[in-house]
Amino acid sequence: MDARAGTPAQPSDLIDVDRVVGAYYDLTPDPGDPGQKVVFGTSGHRGSSLDHAFNEAHIVAITAAIIEYRRGQGTDGPLFIGRDTHALSQPAWQTALEVLAAAGVDVMVDARDSWTPTPAVSQSILLHNQTRFAAGTPGVGAPGSGLADGIVVTPSHNPPRDGGFKYNPPHGGPADSDATGWIADRANEILRTGVGQVERVQLDQALAAETTHRHDFLSTYVDDLANVLDLEAIRTSGVRIGADPLGGASVEYWGAIAERYDLDLTVVNPQVDPRWAFMTLDWDGKIRMDCSSPYAMASLVQRMTGGDGPAPFDVATGNDADSDRHGIVTADGLMNPNHFLAVAIEYLYGGARPGWPADAAIGKTLVSSALIDRVAVGLDRRFVEVPVGFKWFVPGLLSGEVGFGGEESAGASFLRKDGRVWSTDKDGLLLALLASEILATTGRSPSEHHADLVERYGQSWYARVDAAASREEKARLGALSPSDVSSTTLAGQDITAKLTEAPGNGAKVGGLKVTTADAWFAARPSGTEDVYKIYAESFVSAEHLTEVQDAARALVGEALA
């Protein structure tokens, strides 16, 4: 933990925007250096121009690869493209548009020439495609059907020096590993042979091209919100909302939502600054727009809990830079993301959405709290446990078989009131507004609802820690089988399951999860550092959680040996 975590950023913490943007154009990646190649993680390719990891050549190559991929898939409709507020997002957006226009791809750009949240891109893709999907096969269409897809230029909550670029296929959600693997391989091949072979046009030509169209992402998204949330209940109840965009793409959306639905909603901080000079530092002393972090959210938490009088808002919320994550602050402080997911599930499935299919399942990642499992059992609802990554919820949300999908990292989405798909990517604005709906319709805050769940299902202690691991050890961890674990107990309790495949869909988890009656841990290798991540939870005590973490390190070490 950095000594300055939670304190305001100082001038020495800020990036030199001109230097970061200049490096995007001036530095050329070495395709033979693994650290400078195109690598798609769970949320696209990310890196810094200063490290030769996110430069113009990368974006030319990735965009060209996406063009080839979509043609190979028969995706012949428009491509919706959005960007967030990071310094590298606009240069990368411009580069992509130059390549797309040269290739004759119909592109939908923001009508206001402004920022676009990830969920707004997902929603626009789905609205375009809703009548074009093949009957009985949502997410798939025949060639010539005009299916749309999308690109979002964002590194999400990453520090200001980073850039990010992700692809959303016609199903509207994050691309699966088959797609991203193909795109990354082809992009790296283009990097090796030279990006000069890729056709481009000048930016002014791209903007004026017949294939470049203006699309009102903001109105499309805001006007449709009433079909997924009870905004009238929020309005009539007079719930006072404080929305902090954390300098991200939702900044104009929150004001439009307040005006469109006549809500008592204040945009707490309307500043947009690619240096993020107004932020408080995250746990490691870096500027990071992580709305689930009490350190990054310290200013908003202090505003809600630190005054002598009552809190200025009944509920306050934060979003990351591309607005696909949510942070919920009540008078009790910042809610743990797992706690709010459990409250949201209890509320939505407990009678708030009568139009949903009676058998709609609850979706959770296997590193999310077991409190969700207990809530699901209490609701007599099936829950589907999948590996880490929102992409695993896409089929269920599209078909309506999953009503709600959520991750422990504060990302979630759910169905419209009538049970049809809303978005297949995470939607931080949606979940933030759901917190206000819960308060408006029940008269109690989400944190009070969580206290009720604790009383019914027990209190848990949850944490994620890292443990050192070499590249070879990380590879072995990702390839473990249950038989590699010889232990029969964990922190004094009998082991009830050893999982290397997710129970909900049989997909490999890329690691190991071990459960007991009152605890569990999951270990996954990091994609960027020489560590593996240990997620753990105990329904016994904080001390028992520490025992679980220690036992997890020993158990994983034994299995790797």
C-alpha atoms as one frame of an Amber mdcrd trajectory, in Angstrom:
protein
   0.000   0.000   0.000   1.406   3.360  -1.009   1.602   5.929   1.799  -0.248
   8.485  -0.356  -3.148   6.222  -1.337  -6.419   8.155  -1.181  -4.715  11.581
  -1.191  -5.003  14.150  -4.009  -2.682  13.782  -6.983   0.301  16.123  -7.065
   1.899  17.741 -10.154   4.636  15.089 -10.120   1.969  12.389 -10.558   0.588
  13.861 -13.784   1.453  12.785 -17.305   2.850  15.133 -19.925   0.004  14.860
 -22.443   2.085  16.182 -25.354   4.803  13.631 -24.622   2.342  10.731 -24.423
   0.577  11.734 -27.655   3.874  12.515 -29.386   5.190   9.059 -28.536   2.061
   7.540 -30.122   3.175   8.920 -33.487   6.961   8.990 -33.067   7.793   5.602
 -31.559   7.695   2.424 -33.628   7.141  -0.937 -31.915   9.535  -3.832 -32.398
   7.383  -6.795 -33.534  10.024  -9.156 -32.156   9.690  -7.836 -28.610   6.848
  -9.626 -26.745   6.195  -6.458 -24.735   5.599  -4.457 -27.911   3.328  -6.884
 -29.767  -0.458  -6.754 -30.017  -1.953  -8.718 -27.116  -5.679  -8.923 -26.459
  -6.593  -9.475 -22.804 -10.117  -9.791 -21.425 -10.811  -6.199 -22.545  -8.809
  -5.654 -25.709  -5.269  -4.472 -26.393  -3.827  -2.065 -23.822  -0.531  -0.346
 -23.276   1.316   2.953 -23.205   2.808   4.790 -26.162   5.823   5.530 -23.960
   6.542   1.792 -23.706   6.182   1.135 -27.476   3.030  -0.811 -26.558   0.264
   1.465 -27.895   1.422   3.359 -30.948   0.070   4.355 -34.335   1.457   1.201
 -35.914  -0.472  -0.971 -33.450  -3.769   0.727 -34.270  -3.212   0.578 -38.033
  -2.462  -3.132 -37.757  -5.327  -3.964 -35.381  -7.869  -2.015 -37.440  -6.719
  -3.693 -40.658  -6.997  -7.079 -38.949 -10.516  -6.282 -37.707 -11.528  -5.329
 -41.261 -10.292  -8.674 -42.535 -11.920 -10.536 -39.652 -15.351  -8.949 -40.076
 -15.276  -9.636 -43.821 -14.379 -13.239 -43.158 -17.323 -13.495 -40.760 -19.745
 -11.971 -43.270 -20.266  -8.869 -41.118 -21.205  -6.326 -43.774 -23.183  -3.711
 -41.850 -21.906  -0.521 -40.208 -19.211  -0.423 -37.554 -20.052   1.700 -34.500
 -16.948   3.319 -33.015 -16.625   5.184 -29.709 -13.817   6.527 -27.553 -13.228
   7.582 -23.957 -11.334  10.532 -22.493  -7.800   9.096 -22.243  -5.154  11.172
 -24.016  -4.412   8.362 -26.480  -8.049   7.636 -27.307  -8.628  10.419 -29.817
  -5.394   9.812 -31.793  -6.181   6.079 -31.945  -9.798   6.815 -32.942  -8.553
   9.025 -35.774  -6.069   6.414 -36.992  -8.764   3.727 -36.976 -11.172   5.940
 -38.896  -8.516   6.653 -41.555  -8.026   2.905 -42.118 -11.738   2.075 -42.002
 -12.631   4.800 -44.506  -9.911   3.678 -46.914 -11.361   0.167 -46.781 -14.873
   1.419 -47.560 -16.345   0.312 -44.231 -19.523   2.137 -43.204 -18.636   3.713
 -39.878 -20.955   5.293 -37.303 -19.168   8.052 -35.393 -20.561  10.143 -32.563
 -22.774  12.951 -33.856 -21.344  15.364 -31.266 -17.725  14.414 -32.004 -17.474
  13.552 -28.331 -16.955  10.662 -25.936 -19.012   7.484 -25.983 -19.413   5.029
 -23.079 -18.835   1.362 -23.835 -22.465   0.404 -22.987 -23.781   2.982 -25.471
 -21.761   1.328 -28.247 -23.061  -2.114 -27.241 -26.651  -0.882 -27.102 -26.442
   0.785 -30.539 -25.008  -2.380 -32.091 -27.841  -4.463 -30.648 -30.555  -2.015
 -31.675 -29.259  -2.086 -35.247 -29.010  -5.875 -35.288 -32.192  -6.830 -33.428
 -34.165  -7.566 -36.636 -31.159  -8.993 -38.483 -30.181 -11.889 -36.237 -30.944
 -15.319 -37.579 -34.151 -16.783 -36.182 -33.413 -18.735 -33.014 -29.726 -17.814
 -33.152 -29.231 -14.424 -31.529 -25.881 -12.868 -32.319 -25.557 -14.583 -35.702
 -26.755 -13.484 -39.128 -26.301 -14.567 -42.714 -23.925 -12.679 -45.054 -25.767
  -9.777 -46.582 -27.969  -9.273 -43.534 -26.209  -6.013 -42.691 -25.088  -6.966
 -39.188 -23.179  -4.260 -37.340 -20.233  -4.534 -34.974 -18.111  -2.036 -33.070
 -14.841  -0.721 -31.708 -14.345   1.098 -28.405 -11.097   3.005 -27.973 -10.487
   2.783 -24.220  -8.161   1.253 -21.629 -11.058   1.397 -19.145  -9.850   2.417
 -15.670  -6.141   2.219 -16.523  -3.808   5.120 -15.664  -3.739   8.226 -17.907
  -0.588   7.151 -19.786  -2.347   4.092 -21.249  -4.422   3.519 -24.334  -6.815
   0.695 -25.171  -8.593  -0.733 -28.210 -11.312  -3.378 -28.077 -13.587  -5.062
 -30.609 -17.255  -5.930 -30.132 -18.716  -8.385 -32.711 -22.379  -8.294 -33.831
 -23.542  -9.744 -30.509 -22.542  -6.387 -28.991 -20.350  -7.725 -26.215 -16.624
  -8.349 -25.781 -15.127 -10.527 -28.509 -14.321 -14.089 -27.502 -10.820 -15.535
 -27.540 -11.260 -17.096 -30.986 -11.896 -13.639 -32.451  -9.290 -11.759 -30.442
  -6.696 -14.472 -31.022  -7.178 -14.283 -34.784  -7.156 -10.468 -34.774  -4.018
 -10.282 -32.614  -2.157 -12.850 -34.730  -3.053 -11.077 -37.957  -2.207  -7.654
 -36.489   1.219  -8.882 -35.399   1.789 -10.317 -38.864   0.987  -6.887 -40.336
   3.400  -5.293 -37.852   6.145  -7.665 -39.007   5.566  -7.087 -42.731   5.117
  -3.344 -42.294   2.031  -1.219 -41.665   2.892   0.869 -44.736   1.053  -1.747
 -46.798  -2.250  -0.821 -45.129  -4.313   1.686 -47.075  -5.254   4.919 -45.298
  -6.759   8.262 -46.161  -6.249  11.625 -44.485  -8.475  12.366 -41.496 -10.430
  15.112 -43.265 -11.115  12.737 -46.146 -12.215  10.019 -43.722 -14.608  12.378
 -41.934 -16.069  13.547 -45.256 -16.323  10.065 -46.775 -19.728   8.796 -47.892
 -19.140   5.784 -45.658 -18.723   7.888 -42.497 -22.063   8.556 -40.799 -23.050
  10.551 -37.702 -24.908   8.618 -35.033 -26.474  10.103 -31.921 -25.177   7.615
 -29.367 -26.240   9.829 -26.462 -29.927  10.251 -27.355 -30.212   6.641 -28.489
 -28.975   5.475 -25.105 -30.666   8.028 -22.839 -34.102   7.819 -24.472 -34.095
   4.033 -24.194 -33.216   3.891 -20.487 -36.888   4.019 -19.452 -37.298   0.549
 -20.986 -34.841  -1.009 -18.561 -35.181   1.102 -15.377 -38.053   2.555 -13.335
 -36.964   6.155 -13.814 -40.404   7.481 -12.988 -40.120   5.999  -9.485 -36.761
   7.727  -9.074 -38.259  11.037 -10.229 -41.369  10.964  -8.076 -39.498   9.816
  -4.963 -37.136  12.778  -5.178 -34.052  10.662  -4.561 -31.038  12.983  -4.539
 -28.306  11.540  -6.745 -24.682  12.591  -7.004 -23.005  11.202 -10.121 -19.228
  11.442 -10.491 -18.028  10.514 -13.999 -14.434  10.495 -12.693 -13.499  12.473
 -15.793 -14.772   9.762 -18.109 -17.068   9.252 -21.076 -20.272   9.411 -19.014
 -19.849  13.105 -18.167 -22.337  14.397 -20.772 -24.635  11.395 -20.388 -25.376
  12.085 -16.717 -26.493  15.626 -17.443 -28.688  14.424 -20.303 -30.254  11.735
 -18.102 -31.061  14.284 -15.411 -32.700  16.614 -17.944 -34.547  13.950 -19.944
 -36.149  12.325 -16.877 -36.329  15.359 -14.559 -34.228  13.723 -11.866 -32.700
  15.405  -8.822 -29.260  14.495 -10.128 -26.070  16.505  -9.741 -22.995  15.844
 -11.841 -20.548  16.054  -8.965 -17.476  16.732 -11.078 -17.946  17.669 -14.756
 -14.205  18.115 -15.387 -12.515  16.262 -18.222  -8.729  16.341 -17.979  -6.560
  13.715 -19.720  -4.083  14.079 -16.829  -6.821  13.388 -14.237  -5.275  16.009
 -11.956  -8.396  16.050  -9.754  -8.162  12.367  -8.787  -7.050  10.860  -5.509
  -4.349   8.221  -5.844  -5.179   4.523  -5.903  -3.742   1.908  -3.527  -0.380
   1.809  -5.324   0.048   5.569  -5.628  -1.044   5.680  -9.261  -3.877   7.659
 -10.809  -6.453   5.073 -11.756 -10.150   5.666 -12.429 -11.296   2.589 -10.547
 -14.736   3.401  -9.172 -14.653   0.279  -6.991 -11.539   1.462  -5.139 -12.024
   3.372  -1.870  -8.764   5.194  -2.616  -9.672   6.355  -6.110 -13.158   7.241
  -4.831 -11.908   8.954  -1.664 -13.193  12.428  -2.593 -16.737  11.237  -3.240
 -16.730   9.012  -0.151 -15.524  11.923   1.980 -18.257  14.105   0.564 -20.893
  11.513   1.498 -19.579  10.466   4.905 -17.196  13.120   6.233 -19.447  16.102
   6.900 -20.919  17.189  10.207 -24.430  17.320   8.754 -26.398  14.903   6.586
 -24.920  13.596   3.337 -25.526  15.914   0.363 -27.041  13.054  -1.661 -29.139
  10.016  -0.846 -26.926   7.932  -3.107 -23.753   8.806  -5.011 -22.134   6.917
  -7.851 -18.899   6.778  -9.806 -17.902   5.371 -13.197 -14.592   4.531 -14.789
 -13.308   6.201 -17.960 -15.437   4.207 -20.423 -18.343   3.882 -17.966 -18.627
   0.121 -17.996 -18.042  -0.116 -14.224 -19.979   1.296 -11.298 -19.221   2.416
  -7.756 -22.055   2.892  -5.250 -21.655   5.237  -2.279 -24.257   5.574   0.468
 -24.139   7.314   3.826 -22.373   4.149   5.031 -19.525   4.581   2.537 -18.413
   2.885  -0.696 -20.075  -0.491  -1.165 -17.969  -3.521  -1.925 -18.868  -4.475
  -5.539 -19.777  -8.005  -4.461 -22.214  -6.625  -1.896 -24.010  -4.450  -4.431
 -24.208  -7.284  -6.959 -25.945  -9.440  -4.344 -28.354  -6.610  -3.455 -29.132
  -5.949  -7.128 -29.859  -9.632  -7.729 -32.086  -9.917  -4.663 -34.023  -6.834
  -5.783 -34.383  -7.624  -9.493 -35.304 -11.292  -9.067 -37.350 -10.668  -5.924
 -40.281  -9.141  -7.795 -39.009  -5.913  -9.376 -38.975  -7.382 -12.898 -42.195
  -9.382 -13.431 -41.677  -9.231 -17.195 -38.531 -11.340 -17.051 -38.667 -15.053
 -17.975 -39.565 -17.113 -14.932 -36.516 -19.296 -15.497 -34.009 -16.514 -16.199
 -30.771 -17.525 -14.489 -28.357 -15.439 -12.425 -24.909 -15.064 -13.984 -21.740
 -14.654 -11.895 -18.038 -15.123 -12.411 -16.412 -17.809 -10.320 -14.382 -15.209
  -8.381 -17.511 -13.309  -7.300 -18.805 -13.639  -3.755 -20.508 -16.839  -2.620
 -23.098 -14.540  -1.052 -24.569 -14.447  -4.572 -24.847 -18.246  -4.508 -26.735
 -18.090  -1.215 -29.038 -15.339  -2.495 -29.757 -17.403  -5.613 -30.660 -20.444
  -3.509 -32.915 -18.254  -1.349 -34.663 -16.983  -4.492 -34.925 -20.538  -5.847
 -33.149 -19.382  -8.984 -30.522 -21.179 -11.025 -27.165 -19.441 -11.048 -24.594
 -19.858 -13.792 -20.965 -19.613 -12.690 -18.559 -18.766 -15.531 -14.843 -17.928
 -15.871 -13.559 -14.376 -15.462 -14.612 -12.137 -18.364 -17.931 -10.550 -19.258
 -17.873 -12.271 -22.647 -19.181 -15.421 -20.978 -22.518 -13.730 -20.189 -23.158
 -12.653 -23.788 -25.104 -15.719 -25.043 -27.375 -15.813 -21.984 -28.145 -12.084
 -22.033 -28.858 -12.218 -25.779 -31.295 -15.096 -25.456 -32.847 -13.960 -22.169
 -31.734 -17.172 -20.470 -29.646 -15.031 -18.095 -31.398 -12.051 -16.546 -28.367
 -10.548 -14.829 -24.643 -11.035 -15.330 -22.112  -9.561 -12.922 -18.397  -9.555
 -12.128 -16.669  -8.931  -8.821 -14.780  -6.057 -10.469 -17.972  -3.914 -10.501
 -19.161  -4.744 -14.004 -22.690  -5.926 -14.741 -25.710  -5.629 -16.996 -29.253
  -6.971 -17.020 -32.319  -7.348 -19.217 -34.920  -4.801 -20.192 -38.187  -4.789
 -18.267 -39.794  -7.009 -20.928 -37.014  -9.593 -20.741 -35.211  -8.630 -23.949
 -31.507  -7.833 -24.124 -30.345  -4.345 -23.156 -26.558  -4.535 -23.487 -24.113
  -7.395 -23.739 -21.259  -5.364 -22.339 -20.919  -4.020 -18.814 -23.019  -0.918
 -18.110 -21.876   1.266 -15.227 -24.556   3.924 -15.720 -27.289   1.284 -15.618
 -26.103  -0.219 -12.328 -25.540   3.228 -10.816 -29.134   4.195 -11.634 -30.383
   0.860 -10.310 -29.039   1.866  -6.892 -31.352   4.900  -7.014 -34.272   2.778
  -8.191 -33.774   0.413  -5.255 -33.825   3.335  -2.834 -36.803   4.956  -4.570
 -39.016   1.862  -4.605 -38.070   0.329  -1.247 -37.228   3.387   0.834 -33.967
   1.777   1.940 -30.434   2.229   0.639 -28.495  -0.566  -1.056 -26.156  -0.764
   1.953 -29.167  -1.289   4.233 -30.346  -4.073   1.941 -26.925  -5.651   2.166
 -27.201  -5.635   5.953 -30.436  -7.610   5.553 -28.657 -10.159   3.377 -25.889
 -10.516   5.951 -28.477 -11.192   8.632 -30.066 -13.909   6.500 -27.053 -15.505
   4.856 -24.088 -14.588   7.046 -21.251 -12.104   6.871 -18.306 -12.803   4.616
 -14.759 -11.486   4.313 -13.423 -11.219   0.765 -10.054 -10.132  -0.638  -7.688
 -10.505  -3.567  -3.931 -10.790  -3.068  -1.006 -11.600  -5.352   1.677 -14.251
  -5.049   4.950 -14.436  -6.980   5.121 -16.858  -9.900   7.473 -17.339 -12.839
   6.211 -17.484 -16.422   6.587 -21.259 -16.355   4.654 -21.542 -13.065   1.878
 -19.359 -14.438   1.619 -21.624 -17.471   1.396 -24.706 -15.224  -1.243 -23.024
 -13.069  -3.364 -22.339 -16.132  -3.126 -26.003 -17.108  -3.884 -27.636 -13.723
  -6.442 -30.401 -13.372  -8.382 -31.266 -10.184  -6.251 -34.390  -9.745  -3.172
 -32.187  -9.298  -4.592 -31.083  -5.927  -3.949 -33.800  -3.355  -5.178 -31.931
  -0.268  -8.553 -32.869   1.188  -8.915 -29.901   3.543  -8.604 -26.131   3.311
  -8.096 -23.949   6.380  -9.573 -26.591   8.682 -12.576 -27.516   6.524 -13.207
 -30.397   4.137 -12.815 -29.488   0.486 -16.128 -29.834  -1.349 -14.957 -29.059
  -4.896 -11.780 -28.613  -6.931 -12.584 -26.755 -10.146 -10.524 -26.054 -13.245
 -13.633 -25.726 -15.398 -16.526 -23.364 -14.675 -19.660 -25.193 -13.493 -21.924
 -22.926 -15.531 -20.535 -23.638 -18.993 -17.659 -26.106 -18.697 -15.133 -23.552
 -19.943 -11.567 -23.667 -18.655 -11.024 -21.136 -15.872  -7.306 -20.774 -16.586
  -6.505 -21.631 -12.994  -8.018 -23.357  -9.986 -10.928 -22.854  -7.597 -11.266
 -24.798  -4.333 -14.369 -24.639  -2.115 -15.469 -25.697   1.355 -18.769 -25.257
   3.169 -17.815 -21.777   4.414 -14.930 -20.618   2.249 -13.277 -20.758  -1.137
 -10.298 -19.507  -3.075  -9.505 -19.150  -6.746  -6.001 -18.767  -8.199  -5.407
 -17.339 -11.671  -2.167 -16.309 -13.396  -1.717 -12.622 -14.191  -1.499 -11.798
 -17.873   0.898  -8.884 -17.347   2.988  -9.555 -14.228   5.021 -12.423 -12.736
   2.375 -13.152 -10.138  -0.794 -15.127  -9.760  -3.937 -13.700  -8.216  -5.604
 -15.315  -5.225  -9.266 -14.459  -4.713 -10.628 -15.763  -1.424 -13.672 -15.511
   0.804 -14.606 -16.775   4.246 -17.967 -16.800   5.981 -16.213 -17.535   9.302
 -14.019 -14.537  10.172 -11.335 -12.174   8.929  -8.755 -14.391  10.592 -10.122
 -17.408   8.771  -9.818 -15.524   5.471  -6.108 -15.100   6.195  -5.874 -18.825
   6.872  -7.598 -19.531   3.550  -5.148 -17.266   1.702  -2.149 -18.904   3.377
  -3.522 -22.366   2.659  -4.175 -21.339  -0.953  -0.538 -20.340  -1.456   0.626
 -23.648   0.025  -1.875 -25.717  -1.930  -1.080 -24.016  -5.242   2.650 -24.277
  -4.565   2.284 -27.997  -3.905   0.258 -28.497  -7.071   2.750 -26.565  -9.200
   5.653 -28.560  -7.742
